[in-house]
Amino acid sequence: MTTGDPTEVGVVFAALADATRRDVVVHLSSDGPATPTQLAARLPVTRQAVAKHLAALESAGLVAVSREGREARYRFTPEPLADAMSWITDVGLQWDRRLDALRALLGEEAG
């Protein structure tokens, strides 16, 4: 039995499939909250492109936005990433069990 909703995990994987979005996550997780303008200064894309990437990350729950006056600041929210990692671990364990059973079966047939 896997943990986490596979649909939600899929949204996280889809959001992280883009290299620029992964770069945004790295910057937010290591440097802390930032505005789209601050992020665009660190990346080889426009502020408008960063805003679109942030919207995709926000939809996946990987970033949260707070408003300070006219300024929007984004921060990394790791919980969905932890759910995705848990899902990967669970699937890996399922495959380990299947491979162990296959090894045991092949060992019995050889012996």
N, C-alpha and C positions, 0 to 999 in steps of 0.2 A: 504494500500500500504506500503510495507516494504522498508526501505532504505538499500543501499548497495547491491552489486551483491551477490546473494545466493551462487554462485560458489566460490567467493572469501571468503565469510564468512565460507563456508565449509572447505576451505583450512586452515583457522585460527583455526577452531575447531579441525581439524585433527592434526595439529601441536601441539596443546595444550593438545591433548589426552594422550600424553606420560608424565609421572611424571618427568622424567629427564629433558625434555624440559621445563616443567613448572618451575623446579628448576633453570634452566639456565636463564629463563626470570626473575625470582625473583632476582637472583644475579645481573644481568645486570641492572635491574630497580632500585635496592637499592644501589648497590656499584659503578655503572657507568661502562664505557667501560672496556673490559678485553680481554686478549688473550685466545685462547683455553687452553694453558698450565696453565694459572692462574685459569681458570674455573675448569679444571680437578683437581687441587689441593684442591678445595672446594667440589668436588663431588666424590661419590664412583665409578667413571668410569674412563677409560683411556682417554688420550688426543685424541686418534683416535676416540673413541666413542663420545666425546664432539664435535669434528669436524663434525661428521655425524649429530648430533643433531642440530648444528649451521646451517648446510646446509639446513635442513628441515625448521628451523625457518626463514632463509633468503628467502627461496622459498615462505613462507607465508607472507613475508614482515614484520615480527616481529623483525628482527634484520638487521642491516646494517653493512657492513664491510668497514674499511679503512686500507690502507696499509701504514706502516711507515718503510721503508726499507724492510727487510725480514719479519717483524712482521705484523701480521694481528690482528687488534683490532675490536671487535664487540661491538656494542651499541644497546640498546633496542630502537625500533621505535614503539610507542604505537598506531599510527593511525589505523592499521588494527584491533587492539583490540577494539578501540572505535567504529569502524564500526560494529563489532560483537555484542558489547553491545547494540548498537542502534537497530540492528536486533532483539535481544532478547526482548527489550522493545516493539518494534512494534508488534511482535508476541503476547506478553503478553497482550497488549491492545486489539488486535483483539479477543483473547479468553475472555477477560473481557466483551467486547461488546456482544459476543455470549452468555455468561453465564447470563448477565443482560437480554437479550431478552428471554432466556429460563425461567428465574425466573418470568419475567412479564407474559409470556404465561401461566406458571403453576399457577401463582397467579390469572389470569383471569378465568382459568378453575375451580379453587377451589372456587371462589366467585360466 
